[in-house]
Amino acid sequence: MTPTEAHKLLEAFRTGRISRDEIVRKFQAAPVANLGFAQVDTHRALRKGFPEVVFGAGKTPEQVVKIVGQLTDHEQRVLVTRVNPEHARLLRRKFKQATYHQTARCVTIEKKKLAKRPGTIAVLCAGTSDLPVAEEAAVTADFTGNRVERAYDVGVAGLHRLLNRLDLIQHAHVVIVVAGMEGALPSVVAGLVSSPVIAVPSSVGYGASFGGIAALLAMLNSCSSGVTVVNIDNGFGAGYAANQINALCHGGF
């Protein structure tokens, strides 16, 4: 249940369309569904504006399906991240609304379309190898109710590629920038825009990149103002944070 849905319930009670006992039952529903191997938070949307997101890595396909089943009993939309093809295959077999975003390694289930709020979130990545992380961010931002624009393969080795997309980037309310190697792109972008920049270090690179640590440290030490950094390869975290920023710009969730 989201805050919007809670408001609708209260309005329905005020106008006499549902009884007092019925609305009490709905609000008294246990906030946790105990599956033994998982405690599913069924009130996450009421507190945060979006349901619990399922992290697929490390879970069996059967576990993911059971968790998602509990969420779909209560929610209109569910996001599952870091899925493999076996996860996706079983989810699509079980839930007819499931969509597999292969590059992003995500599955989305949407029983009712979520209207897009004003404002744009731009998702940039330095190279094609960064696409899985960038797409995870883009799918997350889109699925949580935002308009998303993509600008891919615009790294600093060919700066003209970035400058060709400058109009798109400067009009975005939030800019997510994914980069591996030396991680320079977020600093360059932050020097060109007035919007918040969420930097995502990727694990792309040769030996001394240390699986993304070099990019992470470079982004944390950016001299450009307005750069916030998430964990290595955490496209979901960037997309979710960008959604929260854009939502606050337009009256909340």
N, C-alpha and C positions, 0 to 999 in steps of 0.2 A: 504494500500500500504506500503510495506516494503522498506527500502533503496535499497535492491537488485533489487526489481521490478522497482523502480524509475530509477536506473542505466540502466536497460534493455530498459525502455521507451526512455531514452535519446540516447542510442546506436541505437535504431530502428529509431529515428529521424535523427541521424547523417548519417545513411546508406540509408536514403530515404524510409524506409518501412512504416512510418506513416508521416502524414502531420504536419505542424507547428500548424495549427488550432486544430487538434486532440490532440496533446500533451498539448496544452494550456488548452483545455477543461478538460483533465484529472487532471491537476494540480490545476485548478480553482475550482474543485468540493468542495462544502462546507465541512469544517472539522467536522461539527456537524450535526447529524440528530435529529430533535426535535420531540419526541414522546408525548410531553405533560407531561407525568409522568417521562420521562427520556431524558437526553441529551446525545446521543450516540456519542462518540469520534471516528470518522472514520479515523483520521490521527494519532492515537496512534502508529501504527506500523511504520509509517514514522519517528517518533521522537524517539521511544524506541526500535524498532526492533521486536516488538510483539504486536498484536492487544489488544484492551481493553479486560480485563478479567471481566466476569460477576459474581458478588457475588449473589448467589441465595437466601440466607436466608433473610426473610422479604419481598420478592417479591412473587407475585402470579405466578402460572405456566404460565398464559396468558401473564403477563408482561415480564417474562423471554423469552418466545418464540418470542415476538415482538422485544425485544432488540437483541436477537440472529439473528433474520431475517435481521435486518438492518446490522449487522456485516457481515453476510455471503454474503450479496450483494456486499461487498467490499473486503472480506478477504478469504484466503484459509483455515484458521484454526481458531477455536474459542474454548476457555476454559471457562467452567462454574463451579464455585466452590460452596460448601455448598448447594447442591441440596437435596431434599427429593424424595422419590419414585414417588410422583405425578409430580414433575418437570420433572424427568427423563422420565416418561411414555409419557408425552406430547411432550417433545423434540424428543424422538425417533420416535414418530408418525409423526412429522412434518419434520424432517431432516433425510434422509436415511443414512447419514454418521455418525450419532450420536452414540457414544459408552458410556455406563453407567459404571463407575467404582464405584461399590457399596460401597466397604470398604472406598475408598477415598472420597466418597460423591461428585464426580465430573462427569461431562459429557464433552467429547471432540468431536469436529466435525472437520473432516479433509478431505478436498476435494482433497488435493495434499500432498503426504508424504513429510515431512521435513527431509533432510539428517542429519545424526548425525555428529556432529563435533568431533574432536579428544578429548581425555581425558575422564575420568570417574568421576561421582559424586556418592559417596557412601552415602546411607541413612541407619542409624542405629536407632534402638529404644530399650529402656531398657526392656520393657515387652510387651506381646501380647495386653494388654489394650491400648497401645499407637499406635496400628496399624492404626486407622483412620487418625491420624495426620501425621504419617510417610508416609502413602500411598498418602495423599494429596501432600506432598513434593515430593515424587517419581514420581507421575503422572505429576506434574507441571514441574519438571526437564526434564523428558523424552519428554513431549509434546513440550517443547521449544527447542528441538534439541540436547539433550545430552544422552550419554550412562549412564545408572543408574545401580548400583549394590546394592542389599539389604542385610542387616544383621540384623535380627530381634530377639528379646528376648535375648539380650546380656548384660543385666544389671549387676551392680556391686555385686549383691547378689551371683552371680556365675561367677567370673572373668575369669575362664578358658574358658567360652563360647566366650568372647570377644577375648581372646588371640588366639583362634582357627581360627579367621577370620582376624588376624593381617595383613597378606599379602595383602588381598583385600583392607583393610583400608589404609595401607601405600602407595599403588599405586594410590589411588584416588587423583584427583586434588583439590577437595573440599569434605569435610565430613559434612553431616548433622546429628545431634544427637538429638533424641527426648527422653525425660525422664520426668516422674512425680515424685511422692514421694519426696525424698530429692534432686533430680536433680543432682546426683553426676557424672553420666556417661560422660557428655561432658568434664569435667575437666580431667578425666582419659584418654579419647581418645586424647585430645589435648597434653597430656604429652607423647604420643606415636608416633605422626605424625608431619611432617613439613608443611602440607597443612593447609589452613584456615579451622576452625571448626565453623559451624553455629549451635548454640544451640537452641533447641526449648523446652521450658517448657510445659509440658502437664498438664491438669487439673486432671489427675489421682492421687488418693491418699485418705487417711482417713482425718478426721476432721481438724487436724492442718496443713494439706497441703494447706488449704484455697483456694481450687480450682486452684491450680497451682502457687500461689504467693510464697510459700516456695521454689519451684523449680526455679522460676524466680529469686528470690533474691540470691539463691545459685549460679546460673549460672553467674549472674552479678558480683558476688564476687569471681569468679574463680581465683585461683593463677596460672593456666596454661596459657601460652602466646598463643595468636592467637584465642581466643574464642570471637565470636560475638553472641549476643543474640537477638532473635526476640520475638514477643509477645506470650502470652500463647495460645497454640493450633494453632499457625499460621504456619501450614505446607506449605501453599501456599507461604507465604512471604519468607520462607527459601529456597524453591525450586526455586523461581524466582531469588533471590539473588545469589544462587549457579550457576544458568544459566548465569547470567551476569559476574560473576567471570571467569567461564570457557570460555565464549565467548571472553573476553578480552585477555585470554591466547593464543587465536588462531585467532587473527586479527579482532576481533569485530563481529558484527551481520551480 
